């Protein structure tokens, strides 16, 4: 090869690489100064520069065109040839067609890329499976806890309501009636908390009882509830926290009072946690047309864009073992169930601002539901539960309504009693040892198909569309049901 890049001589092998019939044809094609086969002309200039600088080039890879216009990859290897005076005469070397090797290398690169993509996909699937298993385990635990709590709350709520009835008909001290009301109200709030846990675990849109609520009253209640938990500690550190509230006149909001109380309680405690050096919480509400708008802001350390993007995810937390990561996820769930929207503005060092918008409750929703009418006649009722206090509670409560209630501690005892006595209605627990409530209902219907069966379940709020409702059960009622709900259920199945 001449110093200007022209081929001075070539062998048949080189001609074949470039697709020519003879070396002469190849040399004729490249006889003009600057003629080349390189797909990128810069490659020829790079080749000449390197060999001029180093006197040798090894493994110089380029993509070139053959005679027919097809492209191949070659590897060039050459050395400088000089005369006795040291002047450059030419370059000598050889060319190797490396197209197959390049193709294999590219195929290997693609395979490695595919493998890496598959690895990432597998890792993502494994993470999803792990999270799914964790949620499944959590769900089983939540269901078990909810069942036990609901059974206990059923007893507390039921006897509390019986005491309320006593207070209305008997002369008692005013503070006694207040204490009983506190027991009932706290029990109802606990019911809503257990309901939200069960609803969140099942990822449904079920929620607690929805009714018109005053958002301003809920905010004031949440402030009063949380203040003792942080005010003294903040003052003791010398980092007081100031609450600035501007609550405008609002229309009622349709939702669960307990849900919204927990929402603002969670926001207040989160804000306090973010303001370890003290600061200000600002809460504003106002009515904008048919929307209730709420702004909740703190002057804490704020969130990075990454944290802001994930803060509503279940189990996501920046607090390590000090937090379950469920707080803001619960907030988000409450907003979605109420048909509202949530926007979060935050930046590191600039605090966080939560902006809510909720639809005003429909006008018809403000009306109080009608009280269920009393039964037309006393009924003979068989109450079945493996918890004696609960069958006793049913007997006491329904006895006040002139019903005659017989009790049984399990399904087998209930069948024996049903076979020996006449009953208008059977009320049974769902989960019982030996014979379940579903099995008992089937046995009752086999004997007397017309006898209504109400089933009580401690597994949380349910809907009429629950898949596991037995065809032999006329109505499914979630524990802990209020006496009002139990009476309404009886009226429904007896009419």
GURO-30320 format. One record per residue (C-alpha): z, y, x. Coordinates in steps of 0.2 Angstrom, whole numbers, padded with zeros to 4 digits, always signed. Example, Ala and Ser with C-alpha at 12.3 -4.5 7.8 and 13.67 -1.06 7.14 Angstrom:
<atoms>
+0039-0022+0062;+0036-0005+0068;
</atoms>
This chain:
<atoms>
+0000+0000+0000;-0005+0017+0007;+0009+0031+0008;+0002+0039-0007;+0004+0023-0018;-0014+0016-0018;-0016-0002-0015;-0025-0006+0001;-0025-0024-0001;-0019-0037-0014;-0019-0056-0015;-0025-0066-0031;-0006-0069-0036;-0004-0050-0038;-0020-0048-0047;-0015-0062-0060;+0002-0053-0062;-0007-0037-0068;-0020-0047-0078;-0035-0045-0067;-0048-0058-0062;-0049-0054-0044;-0040-0043-0031;-0055-0032-0029;-0055-0028-0047;-0036-0023-0045;-0040-0012-0030;-0054-0004-0039;-0043+0001-0053;-0030+0008-0041;-0042+0016-0029;-0039+0034-0035;-0024+0044-0028;-0009+0043-0039;-0016+0029-0050;-0003+0017-0056;+0002+0004-0069;+0020+0011-0072;+0025+0014-0091;+0035+0028-0084;+0026+0038-0071;+0043+0044-0064;+0046+0026-0058;+0031+0027-0045;+0039+0043-0038;+0056+0035-0037;+0049+0020-0028;+0040+0031-0015;+0055+0042-0013;+0067+0028-0010;+0056+0019+0003;+0053+0035+0012;+0071+0038+0014;+0077+0020+0018;+0061+0012+0025;+0064-0002+0013;+0065-0006-0006;+0072-0022-0013;+0073-0027-0031;+0065-0011-0038;+0063-0015-0057;+0050-0006-0068;+0041-0009-0084;+0022-0009-0080;+0006-0011-0090;-0006-0025-0087;-0025-0024-0089;-0025-0028-0107;-0012-0015-0111;+0003-0027-0113;+0019-0023-0104;+0028-0034-0092;+0043-0031-0081;+0041-0033-0062;+0053-0032-0047;+0045-0024-0031;+0051-0027-0013;+0043-0018+0001;+0046-0011+0019;+0038+0003+0029;+0025-0001+0042;+0023+0012+0057;+0012+0013+0072;+0017+0014+0090;+0021+0033+0089;+0032+0030+0074;+0020+0037+0061;+0020+0029+0044;+0005+0018+0041;+0008+0009+0025;+0020-0001+0015;+0020-0020+0014;+0029-0031+0001;+0027-0042-0014;+0029-0041-0033;+0038-0053-0044;+0035-0055-0063;+0053-0054-0070;+0048-0053-0089;+0056-0070-0093;+0072-0065-0084;+0073-0048-0092;+0070-0056-0109;+0083-0069-0106;+0095-0055-0100;+0091-0045-0116;+0094-0060-0127;+0110-0064-0118;+0115-0045-0120;+0111-0047-0139;+0121-0063-0140;+0136-0055-0132;+0135-0041-0144;+0134-0052-0158;+0148-0062-0151;+0158-0046-0149;+0154-0041-0167;+0159-0058-0173;+0175-0057-0163;+0179-0041-0171;+0175-0047-0188;+0185-0062-0186;+0200-0052-0180;+0198-0041-0195;+0198-0056-0207;+0213-0063-0198;+0222-0047-0200;+0217-0047-0219;+0223-0065-0220;+0239-0060-0211;+0242-0045-0223;+0238-0056-0238;+0250-0069-0233;+0263-0055-0230;+0260-0047-0247;+0261-0065-0255;+0278-0068-0247;+0284-0051-0252;+0277-0054-0270;+0287-0070-0271;+0303-0061-0265;+0300-0047-0277;+0298-0058-0291;+0314-0068-0287;+0324-0052-0285;+0316-0044-0301;+0321-0060-0311;+0339-0060-0306;+0341-0041-0307;+0333-0041-0325;+0345-0055-0331;+0360-0045-0324;+0353-0028-0331;+0350-0037-0348;+0369-0040-0349;+0374-0023-0343;+0362-0014-0354;+0365-0024-0370;+0384-0023-0369;+0382-0005-0365;+0372-0002-0381;+0385-0012-0391;+0398+0000-0385;+0387+0015-0389;+0386+0008-0407;+0405+0006-0407;+0407+0024-0401;+0397+0030-0416;+0407+0021-0429;+0425+0022-0422;+0435+0036-0416;+0435+0036-0397;+0439+0049-0384;+0423+0060-0380;+0423+0056-0362;+0423+0037-0366;+0407+0040-0376;+0400+0049-0361;+0405+0035-0349;+0396+0023-0360;+0380+0034-0361;+0380+0035-0342;+0381+0016-0341;+0366+0014-0353;+0356+0028-0345;+0358+0021-0327;+0354+0004-0333;+0338+0010-0340;+0334+0019-0324;+0337+0003-0315;+0325-0006-0327;+0311+0006-0322;+0314+0004-0304;+0313-0015-0305;+0298-0013-0316;+0289-0002-0303;+0293-0015-0289;+0285-0029-0300;+0270-0018-0305;+0267-0013-0287;+0267-0031-0281;+0255-0036-0294;+0243-0021-0290;+0241-0017-0309;+0241-0001-0319;+0256-0007-0328;+0271+0005-0327;+0287+0010-0335;+0289+0017-0353;+0277+0032-0354;+0283+0047-0364;+0282+0066-0364;+0293+0072-0350;+0298+0089-0343;+0292+0090-0325;+0303+0105-0321;+0319+0096-0327;+0314+0081-0317;+0312+0092-0301;+0329+0100-0304;+0337+0083-0307;+0329+0076-0290;+0335+0091-0281;+0353+0089-0288;+0353+0071-0284;+0347+0072-0266;+0357+0088-0261;+0373+0079-0257;+0364+0067-0245;+0357+0080-0233;+0365+0097-0236;+0382+0093-0227;+0374+0084-0213;+0361+0098-0210;+0374+0112-0210;+0385+0101-0198;+0370+0101-0186;+0368+0119-0188;+0351+0117-0195;+0352+0122-0213;+0338+0118-0225;+0333+0130-0238;+0326+0126-0255;+0314+0138-0263;+0308+0134-0281;+0297+0143-0293;+0295+0133-0308;+0284+0140-0321;+0283+0136-0340;+0275+0120-0342;+0269+0108-0356;+0276+0090-0357;+0268+0077-0346;+0265+0060-0352;+0273+0047-0340;+0288+0038-0334;+0303+0050-0331;+0310+0037-0318;+0294+0036-0309;+0293+0055-0307;+0311+0057-0302;+0308+0044-0288;+0292+0053-0283;+0301+0070-0280;+0316+0061-0273;+0305+0053-0260;+0296+0069-0256;+0312+0078-0253;+0320+0065-0242;+0304+0064-0232;+0303+0083-0230;+0322+0083-0224;+0318+0069-0212;+0303+0080-0205;+0314+0095-0203;+0327+0089-0191;+0328+0107-0184;+0330+0115-0201;+0317+0123-0212;+0312+0127-0229;+0306+0116-0244;+0295+0126-0256;+0292+0119-0274;+0280+0128-0286;+0274+0123-0303;+0263+0132-0315;+0251+0128-0330;+0232+0130-0327;+0223+0127-0344;+0226+0108-0348;+0233+0104-0331;+0250+0105-0324;+0249+0110-0305;+0263+0106-0293;+0264+0112-0275;+0277+0104-0263;+0278+0110-0245;+0289+0109-0230;+0290+0117-0213;+0292+0101-0204;+0283+0093-0189;+0267+0089-0199;+0255+0075-0198;+0240+0071-0186;+0223+0068-0195;+0226+0049-0192;+0243+0049-0200;+0237+0060-0214;+0223+0048-0217;+0234+0033-0218;+0251+0040-0225;+0248+0033-0243;+0244+0015-0237;+0257+0003-0242;+0269-0002-0227;+0262+0011-0216;+0276+0021-0207;+0279+0031-0191;+0297+0028-0192;+0298+0011-0185;+0311+0000-0193;+0320+0014-0201;+0307+0014-0215;+0298+0001-0226;+0282+0012-0227;+0282+0011-0246;+0288+0028-0251;+0272+0038-0251;+0263+0023-0257;+0274+0023-0272;+0271+0042-0274;+0252+0038-0274;+0254+0024-0287;+0264+0036-0299;+0250+0049-0298;+0237+0037-0301;+0246+0029-0316;+0248+0046-0324;+0230+0051-0322;+0234+0064-0309;+0227+0069-0292;+0235+0072-0275;+0229+0082-0261;+0238+0083-0244;+0237+0097-0232;+0245+0095-0215;+0243+0098-0196;+0255+0094-0181;+0268+0108-0180;+0263+0116-0197;+0272+0106-0210;+0265+0096-0225;+0259+0102-0242;+0257+0090-0257;+0247+0097-0271;+0247+0088-0287;+0238+0090-0303;+0243+0081-0319;+0235+0081-0337;+0245+0089-0351;+0252+0076-0363;+0242+0075-0379;+0249+0084-0393;+0252+0068-0403;+0262+0061-0389;+0276+0073-0392;+0281+0065-0408;+0295+0053-0407;+0291+0035-0412;+0297+0029-0429;+0313+0019-0429;+0310+0001-0433;+0316-0003-0451;+0330-0015-0454;+0326-0033-0458;+0324-0036-0477;+0335-0051-0476;+0348-0059-0465;+0340-0073-0454;+0346-0089-0446;+0342-0087-0428;+0343-0100-0414;+0346-0091-0397;+0343-0102-0381;+0348-0097-0363;+0356-0105-0349;+0367-0089-0346;+0381-0090-0359;+0384-0071-0358;+0366-0068-0363;+0366-0079-0379;+0383-0071-0383;+0375-0054-0381;+0361-0059-0393;+0373-0066-0406;+0384-0050-0405;+0370-0038-0406;+0360-0047-0420;+0377-0051-0429;+0378-0032-0432;+0362-0033-0442;+0369-0047-0453;+0359-0061-0445;+0368-0078-0442;+0365-0083-0424;+0368-0100-0417;+0367-0103-0398;+0361-0117-0386;+0363-0117-0367;+0347-0127-0363;+0331-0133-0371;+0338-0151-0375;+0353-0144-0384;+0342-0132-0394;+0331-0147-0400;+0346-0156-0406;+0352-0141-0415;+0335-0137-0422;+0333-0154-0429;+0350-0154-0438;+0350-0136-0445;+0337-0124-0453;+0332-0109-0443;+0321-0094-0447;+0318-0089-0429;+0320-0095-0411;+0323-0084-0397;+0322-0092-0380;+0323-0088-0362;+0307-0093-0352;+0315-0100-0335;+0328-0113-0339;+0332-0129-0330;+0328-0146-0337;+0316-0139-0351;+0308-0123-0349;+0305-0110-0363;+0287-0115-0364;+0291-0133-0367;+0304-0129-0380;+0292-0118-0389;+0279-0132-0390;+0293-0144-0396;+0298-0132-0410;+0280-0129-0416;+0277-0148-0416;+0292-0149-0428;+0290-0133-0438;+0273-0124-0435;+0278-0109-0446;+0294-0105-0436;+0292-0090-0425;+0297-0091-0407;+0301-0076-0397;+0302-0079-0378;+0312-0068-0366;+0307-0067-0348;+0316-0059-0333;+0300-0058-0323;+0297-0040-0328;+0286-0030-0340;+0272-0040-0347;+0257-0036-0358;+0250-0046-0373;+0236-0051-0362;+0246-0061-0349;+0237-0077-0344;+0253-0087-0344;+0259-0084-0362;+0260-0100-0370;+0250-0103-0386;+0266-0109-0395;+0275-0092-0392;+0273-0079-0405;+0279-0064-0394;+0284-0062-0376;+0298-0049-0373;+0302-0043-0355;+0321-0043-0350;+0330-0032-0350;+0325-0027-0367;+0335-0014-0377;+0343-0019-0393;+0330-0007-0401;+0316-0017-0393;+0323-0034-0398;+0325-0028-0416;+0307-0022-0416;+0301-0039-0409;+0310-0048-0423;+0302-0037-0436;+0285-0040-0429;+0286-0059-0429;+0294-0060-0446;+0282-0049-0455;
</atoms>
